[in-house]
Amino acid sequence: MSGPSEVLQPTSPHQRRSTAASARFYSRGVSVCLAAPLVVALAIGFVYPVTRLVGLSFEGGSLEQYRRLVAEPLYLGVLASTVKVAFIVTIASLLLGFPVAYLMARLRHGIAMVVAACVFIPLWTSVLVRSYAWVVLLQRNGIVNTLLADAGITDGPMKLIYTQGAVIVAMTHVLMPFMILPIYSTLRTLPPDYNRAARNLGAGAFRAFISITLPLSLPGVFAGSVLCFVLALGFYITPALVGGPGSMLMATLIGQQTTVLLDWPFAAALSTVLLTVTLIFVFLFRKTLSLSKGLHSVH
Amino acid sequence: MIGQYLSLVGLEKHFGSVRAVTSLSLEIGAGEFVSLVGPSGSGKTTALNMIAGFEGPSAGKIVIGGRDVTHVAPNRRGIGMVFQKYALFPHLTVRQNIAFPLRMRRQSNKTRIATRVGEMLELVQLSSYGERYPQQLSGGQQQRVALARALAFEPPVLLMDEPLGALDKKLREAMQFEIKRLQERLGATVVYVTHDQDEALTMSDRVAVMAGGELKQFGTPTELYRYPNSAFVADFIGRMNFIEGNCVENAGGTAVVRLSDDTVLSIRAQGLPATAMAGQTIKLAIRPERVRVARRGEGGSGCLAAVVQTCVFVGSVHILVVRLESRPDVLLQIQLPAEGGLPFQERDTVDLLLDDGAIHLFANTERHAA
């Protein structure tokens, strides 16, 4: 549900300033011509369908669909677990992705390329393929269950696939590059002299990281977190493949309403709610970002 | 006085098969200002990184005030350092930047830190800038904050890595005196890395000239300027004219050098090793301000005939470029005082008098700085 325009939200004021500068550089006519194709594409491919969708949810000017949504605890439960899963996936991607990004930024060029390839090649592989890979790994007679049983850790195959845990693991795997890349690009621009200066001034390796490198990498952490969180809120393919009926998320619920039950007005209402929730979170993230003083000037 | 002595003993650093620094030994006294100069790739920055602890030496010892710190982590050496691009933390204010080293040393309490930061800001005359962020300051102000931060914890040794490289010429000269004033007032031991030999001569008590990872000469600015021990140092420190010649005789403290078939000079063999034997090519070196010029025929005996190629006025002096008549391949630069106007013009024929005491002789075995 979340279109590309939200995904690109976390721009720093610095970037905004440079856009303003180039707008001054080009004449008004040229600016309009340059922007026109994108504006037209967005209008046809995004604004129009979203407007139609929102309109559809208020069919006949009634709030009937929303009343249904609120009245049935199942739907609110799905919304809550969607936010919860997105939150856990974001935190997990951050905890697993930061060290990778740090490694990529600090290693010598050759080895860094290998690590980068490990990040990029999955990113270039279809989400469908990666999600099916998790099905193969986690299924009843899959690799994980076989290994666990052979090692004597479990007696028989456990139910791994079609659980919320499986959804979280697979989504973390799929979305991690979106966390790693912004953090990496921020760390990459930090001169090594900052760390050296901190060490020289009496900070041990750990304190130098906590008091200098980490705060200076926060813009990348925020950008990556917003990307991950927003993508996770509207993620469809992976939850649809590795998640079961008990671990349904908003996107799969909407898919079910449109393709199985053919209840388009209700699907539209669900979509509108998801869109609104997404926008609220993006707004909150940006507020937090602007509160962290002094970070804007860092690049 | 906060400074302590620093001694480097046979310091080596190899990167694979590349020898970045070879057997570097320096004794630097407490409160002394020493510059490391040399062209890029001479090993001066590597030497500095080893003193700071960012690079471990392949061999050798680093001792500060009697304490062997060769294998001590950089944060436990207590050395101050000013980085080339200052490396001020952009997410901290000026005050927080200066307080950083004090906070890292746990013994200081909050009020003592605040007092100390106030003192340091006053010392570098930035008292009203404490709450600003580094990027809100000019280059010169950032430089002074970096200095205050590095000096806040009274380090026994202060390292500076081309700290003025990013500033324009006027500001650089002002900062040279500023740094010198602070260093003398605090009695700090300073190791200053620069590729600018003028800067090194202006500021230092002693200068270490490095090339190809080796220490070429270590002495006071006057010693290096007047008595360079190699053609490299002679060329690197100040301006120097070189003329290649043939050694005819080298005995009894006098060398006879043939410049061309009809030009033979007899020179006091200052600096020429006795191993330079007759028949070898050697180098004559003379400073531009030590060559005397007269009109043709007025130079007296033992002078060299030359033709003026170019005259340039550079403010404080005139610079003449002349070509020797007997050796058309040799161009010499000559400096003359600027007052009173220049009595020569292009294509004038002149006589050059090379002051016997001003000529240095070097065996022609080494290459000199480009």
Boltz contact constraints between the chains, C-beta under 6 A:
constraints:
  - contact:
      token1: [A, 193]
      token2: [B, 83]
      max_distance: 6.0
  - contact:
      token1: [A, 193]
      token2: [B, 87]
      max_distance: 6.0
  - contact:
      token1: [A, 194]
      token2: [B, 87]
      max_distance: 6.0
  - contact:
      token1: [A, 196]
      token2: [B, 54]
      max_distance: 6.0
  - contact:
      token1: [A, 197]
      token2: [B, 87]
      max_distance: 6.0
  - contact:
      token1: [A, 199]
      token2: [B, 74]
      max_distance: 6.0
  - contact:
      token1: [A, 199]
      token2: [B, 75]
      max_distance: 6.0
  - contact:
      token1: [A, 200]
      token2: [B, 52]
      max_distance: 6.0
  - contact:
      token1: [A, 200]
      token2: [B, 74]
      max_distance: 6.0
  - contact:
      token1: [A, 200]
      token2: [B, 81]
      max_distance: 6.0
  - contact:
      token1: [A, 201]
      token2: [B, 100]
      max_distance: 6.0
  - contact:
      token1: [A, 201]
      token2: [B, 101]
      max_distance: 6.0
  - contact:
      token1: [A, 201]
      token2: [B, 104]
      max_distance: 6.0
  - contact:
      token1: [A, 202]
      token2: [B, 75]
      max_distance: 6.0
  - contact:
      token1: [A, 202]
      token2: [B, 101]
      max_distance: 6.0
  - contact:
      token1: [A, 202]
      token2: [B, 104]
      max_distance: 6.0
  - contact:
      token1: [A, 202]
      token2: [B, 105]
      max_distance: 6.0
  - contact:
      token1: [A, 203]
      token2: [B, 75]
      max_distance: 6.0
  - contact:
      token1: [A, 203]
      token2: [B, 104]
      max_distance: 6.0
  - contact:
      token1: [A, 204]
      token2: [B, 75]
      max_distance: 6.0
  - contact:
      token1: [A, 212]
      token2: [B, 89]
      max_distance: 6.0
  - contact:
      token1: [A, 215]
      token2: [B, 91]
      max_distance: 6.0
  - contact:
      token1: [A, 216]
      token2: [B, 91]
      max_distance: 6.0
  - contact:
      token1: [A, 294]
      token2: [B, 91]
      max_distance: 6.0
  - contact:
      token1: [A, 297]
      token2: [B, 90]
      max_distance: 6.0
  - contact:
      token1: [A, 297]
      token2: [B, 135]
      max_distance: 6.0
  - contact:
      token1: [A, 298]
      token2: [B, 90]
      max_distance: 6.0
